[in-house]
Structures are given as structure tokens and as C-alpha cells.
Amino acid sequence: MSFDVQKLVEEKGYNPKNFDLKPPRARFFVIKSYTEEDVHKSLKYEIWASTDLGNKRLDRAFKESNANGPIYLFFSVNGSGHFCGIAQMLTEVDYHTSSTVWAQDKWKGVFKVKWLFVKDVPLSALRHIKLENTAEKKAVTSSRDTQEVLYDAGLEVLRIIATYHSNTSLVQDYGPSLPTSPISF
């Protein structure tokens, strides 16, 4: 079955041309997924779940900051060599709900996300951005799951991903199975 990638991207509102690249009081976190399939499920169902520690870290950040500014999640699949997009965290973690869509049945809790950018951005485009909030001042590309990226570095990651011209994305791999309207869980 063939489909129009650009049409789907436009219908879903991915990769907007006009986007605030300096959102006041935004917070940023790196999400490291074990599988591309789980990121695809996040695109499809507009949800995410992390480890228990990761959920607690993200939930705390959401409760502390969401009223003041957005929480942006920079997604990368372990071993992929690239970041694959940015989503905004929309709700706190619901610890009483779990989803059965994930590749492994070990993720407890779930929260809603809105995908903003869906494109492959090679790690080489971001490797120069250092995490000043780590003892080693490691590159953002070497982050662990739910590692917070401080504001200035987060703005730089946001700018690079938003403006990077990419010819590949998860939409190409999974586009036909993505719904054109949100699915509730």
C-alpha cells in the first residue's frame, strides 16, 4: 500500500514551519527508547511510559513546571545513531493505568504526549551540545533515559531538530498505520 508521507505529516501537524524555538520556562528531557516499535506506538496512540524512576522524574517535572512552561521530550532509540523527534508531555503520569501496546510488558503508568517533530537527526548534528548538569559534562547524545537537558542546551537541541532537513523519519516506516485523529486510552 502506498501513501503520501507529506500529506500525513501535514494532517498530523508534525514538523511545523512556525514554532517557538525559545519557549519561556520550557524544560527538556531525553527519552531513550529500547525499540523503534515503542516510539511508533507512541506516535500512534499519543502516549508514553518510562521506567519507574523515569516516570517519577518526568511526573515531578510536569507537576513542578507545566503551569509555567512546556515539557519537551527529545526521543532517540538506543543504538539508532539519531534522534527521531520531539514530543510535548501533556499530562502527569497516570500510575493506575498501564498500556499493553509496548514491546515489553514491564512499563507501569502512562502519560499523554503530543508529537511535534518527527524526523531523523543524526547524533553528529547534536554531539557538540554538552550537559552542564552532569559531572562528566557529557554530550547530549550520550544521555540516559529521562536525563534533563538544561534550558540553554535544550533550546539548542530544539532548534537543531526543528530546523534540520531530513529525508527520513518514522512516518515513512509506520505511516500507513498511524491514525489521522487521536486515539484515547
Secondary structure by P-SEA (a helix, b strand, c coil): ccccaaaaaaaaccccccccccccbbbbbbbbbccaaaaaaaaacccccccaaaaaaaaaaaaaccccbbbbbbbbccccccccccccccccccccccccccccccccbbbbbbbcccccccccccccccccccccccccccccccccccaaaaaaaaaaaaacccccccccccccccccccccc
